[in-house]
Amino acid sequence: MSDAVLEAVGVSFAYERHGRLVLDSASLTVKPRTILGLLGPNGSGKTTLLRLIAGTLVPLSGRVTLDGADVRRLSRRDLARQIAVVPQETHTTFDFTVLDIVLMGRYPHLGAFELEGAADVAIAREALAATGTAELAARPFATLSGGEKQRVVIASALAQASSILLLDEPTASLDLGYQIEIATLLTRLNRDRGTTMVISTHDLNLAAALCSEVVLLRQGQVLARGATADVLTAAHVRTLYGVDADVQFHPRAGHVTVVPIARSV
Amino acid sequence: MTIGGFGALAFLACLLAPLVGSTTIHLSRVFDRSIPFADNVDAQIFFVARLPRVLAAALVGSGLAVAGVVFQALLRNPLASPDTLGVSAGAALGAMLAITFHADFSLLSVSAVPLASFAGSLGALAIVYGLSAARRRGQSTMVLLLAGVTLTALLSAVVRFVQYLADFTETFQTVRWLMGSLDVAGYGPILAAAVPMAVAFVGFATLPRVLDLMSLGTEAAAARGVDVTRAERVALVSASLSTGAAVSLGGPVAFVGIIVPHLVRLIVGADHRLVLPASALFGAAFLIGCDLVARTALAPVELPVGIVTAIIGGPFFLWLLFRKA
């Protein structure tokens, strides 16, 4: 309890009044400087739980606390200084450059009429360098590949200078090469900067590689949570996805791996 | 520096456009302090006859252009503008009713027609704003734009219905008004429109960063610290005020709200710190230029400025669009 930086306690949520509960008293605990994985089938409430943690949605019941304080008591700005979000996909309506996008991360640090100064640009450039996208700074964001876009959006989140990063299926639309690239980047940020992360994903092997702990969500409820090696089991994979899978420790990878075999009956 | 360029353009437009007209006047004589104003015909023509009209064009052009910028960013749709959100149609209906029913009232030296059009545009925006506030989470902004287009069609039908019932003189008057005209009498109407416009521009001044973020989506904006509900309210109210003020002064001048923001974005990029002020300045210069064409092209016959904005603006826009691609 005391070592949790971010905590959701029995949160429930429905998108429509008296509608179906997308989350039904779900709880999770995020320890500082760790990466927590959020796993579950489509519609199990992963994205909604991330939104509740980010404070962009308010739970019907239960509460989300940041360093012990209810996030509802924090202003949007204060929250954004501590929690940054990387959505699954980012579309730009207008022709923003990569640097423009990264500078947007500085918003919670600026006054109402204030514009970014040299210090903000320096922070943005540093974030670009950290994600290996420095050479893309002047390019229009819309012309980038999926992997480049995702790295730029992560850079924008880094420019926000918050210690917690929430990522919603960060590798969902990326090919294998980019998946590894993003995974490596996240590992490095966690190791070098001590960034705390919550990652929702369908990629069980990514979760096994990155996350020290995972939370399994099923129909809005927490099925299990704990250390990845304890929770990511063949039995849980069957319950969650209805898939018969081999789950084994992989010596070369250094973590458990999940090999789906067939739809279980 | 870019903004300085746009500022110089707008200033020169305000200074030089009044020199052109049926009577030729000279700038040096206009500002010749040695001739008393009563004897200085050039100065009289400049300040009394022509400058109000040029300033009206500047105000209308700025107001519509900036409202267009805000609507496009807020709805994340390049097609959003006062024309497509039903605002211009609302203003048209208001003016239409005032003309047809010979409304005879005034407020602060503003006569019935502009007042009614102001009310009409605000009414239409209130409907759009109401829809946006009632919009359930998850529904796209496309719904709002469709609602705007539907509202436009509905209001236009009412306009045509009223027109159908009106007599010929009234119909001519309303058609003329609907095409947009900047033929203002004196500085009174300009001042009356400048007040709500000034209030709107204070609102716009808080928006550049917010609009950048909102154009990535409300959730992305919220995650970066934007109070989305408050930002939407400030943006929509400011845009309503400036559109209402502009339309009450010059009629629903077509195309400005959609074309100027895009032209400016092609030149300065997407950053709203540049797009907002540049659109205000370029909108002013653009409409002054169009109005200059409107009153000189077929002189002594004067064209409605809305026809000129569409005829000049449309092809120019297409050219820029395809030149870049």
HADDOCK unambig.tbl for C-alpha pairs under 7 A between the chains (distance, minus, plus):
assign (segid A and resid 54 and name CA) (segid B and resid 223 and name CA) 6.87 0.50 0.50
assign (segid A and resid 56 and name CA) (segid B and resid 219 and name CA) 6.86 0.50 0.50
assign (segid A and resid 56 and name CA) (segid B and resid 222 and name CA) 6.32 0.50 0.50
assign (segid A and resid 56 and name CA) (segid B and resid 223 and name CA) 6.69 0.50 0.50
assign (segid A and resid 76 and name CA) (segid B and resid 222 and name CA) 6.98 0.50 0.50
assign (segid A and resid 76 and name CA) (segid B and resid 225 and name CA) 4.61 0.50 0.50
assign (segid A and resid 76 and name CA) (segid B and resid 226 and name CA) 6.35 0.50 0.50
assign (segid A and resid 76 and name CA) (segid B and resid 227 and name CA) 6.20 0.50 0.50
assign (segid A and resid 77 and name CA) (segid B and resid 225 and name CA) 4.12 0.50 0.50
assign (segid A and resid 77 and name CA) (segid B and resid 226 and name CA) 6.82 0.50 0.50
assign (segid A and resid 79 and name CA) (segid B and resid 225 and name CA) 6.97 0.50 0.50
assign (segid A and resid 80 and name CA) (segid B and resid 223 and name CA) 5.93 0.50 0.50
assign (segid A and resid 80 and name CA) (segid B and resid 224 and name CA) 5.19 0.50 0.50
assign (segid A and resid 80 and name CA) (segid B and resid 225 and name CA) 4.88 0.50 0.50
assign (segid A and resid 84 and name CA) (segid B and resid 223 and name CA) 6.42 0.50 0.50
assign (segid A and resid 84 and name CA) (segid B and resid 224 and name CA) 6.89 0.50 0.50
assign (segid A and resid 85 and name CA) (segid B and resid 223 and name CA) 6.04 0.50 0.50
assign (segid A and resid 90 and name CA) (segid B and resid 216 and name CA) 6.88 0.50 0.50
assign (segid A and resid 91 and name CA) (segid B and resid 216 and name CA) 6.14 0.50 0.50
assign (segid A and resid 92 and name CA) (segid B and resid 215 and name CA) 6.55 0.50 0.50
assign (segid A and resid 92 and name CA) (segid B and resid 216 and name CA) 5.37 0.50 0.50
assign (segid A and resid 93 and name CA) (segid B and resid 76 and name CA) 5.67 0.50 0.50
assign (segid A and resid 93 and name CA) (segid B and resid 77 and name CA) 6.79 0.50 0.50
assign (segid A and resid 93 and name CA) (segid B and resid 215 and name CA) 5.87 0.50 0.50
assign (segid A and resid 93 and name CA) (segid B and resid 216 and name CA) 6.84 0.50 0.50
assign (segid A and resid 94 and name CA) (segid B and resid 270 and name CA) 5.59 0.50 0.50
assign (segid A and resid 95 and name CA) (segid B and resid 269 and name CA) 6.48 0.50 0.50
assign (segid A and resid 95 and name CA) (segid B and resid 270 and name CA) 5.33 0.50 0.50
assign (segid A and resid 96 and name CA) (segid B and resid 270 and name CA) 5.22 0.50 0.50
assign (segid A and resid 96 and name CA) (segid B and resid 271 and name CA) 6.88 0.50 0.50
assign (segid A and resid 104 and name CA) (segid B and resid 213 and name CA) 6.75 0.50 0.50
assign (segid A and resid 105 and name CA) (segid B and resid 224 and name CA) 6.32 0.50 0.50
assign (segid A and resid 107 and name CA) (segid B and resid 224 and name CA) 6.47 0.50 0.50
assign (segid A and resid 107 and name CA) (segid B and resid 225 and name CA) 6.89 0.50 0.50
assign (segid A and resid 108 and name CA) (segid B and resid 224 and name CA) 6.23 0.50 0.50
assign (segid A and resid 108 and name CA) (segid B and resid 225 and name CA) 5.22 0.50 0.50
assign (segid A and resid 112 and name CA) (segid B and resid 206 and name CA) 6.09 0.50 0.50
assign (segid A and resid 113 and name CA) (segid B and resid 206 and name CA) 5.80 0.50 0.50
